Amino acid sequence: MKTIDIAIVGAGPCGLACAIEAKKNGLSHLVFDKGTIAESIRRYPLQMRFFSTRENIEIGDLPFAIREPKASREEALTYYRKAAHHYGLNLSLQDKVLEVTPQEEGGFMVKSEHQTVLAKNVVMATGYFDNLKSLEAKGEDLPHVKRRYREPYEFAFSKVVIVGGGNSAVEAALDLQRNDVDVTLAVRSDSFKITAKYWLVPDLQNRINEGKIKLIPNCKVSEIRKKDLTLTHNDGSETVLEADYVLGLIGHLPDFEFLKRCGVHCDEDSGETVHDKETFQTSVPGIYVAGTVLCGSKTEKIFIENGREHGKAIVRHILQKGL
């Protein structure tokens, strides 16, 4: 069985940054991902532009040379692919990790769909994009209920209710409104989140003021049917809305069950992994967390800007303890 110093689960920006640190320090590594390089970014809306400026999502000290201050989805995908190529990272893509099992003689057996390796250390950089938060509504599994948004064209000349008030919901609402869609935004609080991308907030507010996008605050979806849905308001009253499509854009969560199967302890309330704040080592010696996976349900705490630094601390600790 092949033995490596570090197995990294997840080929997003934070996982790649960790692999680059391993490569720079002469540690053998293998990066697994059940999808592609930067799979989460690949599945973003096609016209998405990053919140962070280009220099804040660089990895491996490689300049992100683009014209605009903020990268597009396509530019980011190109950059991260070239970063992996530049450093000659060892990748096992389209290869889902199934088990991470501690060995009596030390290290971990990492079993994926296509191979099994022995890793002295494991870094979980799995992010959270694959695990959708539940709408907790009857009918949320109906085929016209979409949980991700990529482009507006399939929704033209239809009625769409968007559930959620964060960046994804705000961007989708504006994009749809400009493409002949009747858009309603249903949010649990008084309004959409003011932490949404700052250049979108006035645009959305103006469209709401003009009546081009309808905002229904202080509500949640209680039932979805084929052509309409029921919103339940905080005061207990209900509103029925026509809807050809429902977009449930309320966010994602890390894969807590996978972490638990690996022996990693998570806080029962927040879902945050129990880990050392300096080294990012978890409750299992030799297993580390990097990127958004470590912050549980509070996914707004970690993003590429700070998650890309986790690999340096992890590799430094691995070297200090002598692998």
Buried (B, 14 or more C-beta within 10 A) or exposed (E): EEEBBBBBBBBBBBBBBBBBBBBBBEBBBBBBBBBBBBBBBBBBBEEBBBBBBBEBBBBBEBEBEBEEEBBBBBBBBBBBBEBBEEBEBBBBBEBEBEEBEBEEEEBBBBBBEEEEBBBBBBBBBBBBBBBBBEBEBBBBEEEBBBBBBBEBEEBEEBBBBBBBBBBBBBBBBBBBBEBEBBBBBBBBEEBBBEEBBEEBBEBBBEBBEEEBBBBBBBBBBBBBBEEBBBBBEEEEEEEEBEBBBBBBBBBBBBBBEBBEEBBBBBEEEEBBBBBEEEBBBBEBEBBBBBBBBBBBBEBEEBBBBEBBBBBBBBBBBBBEEEE
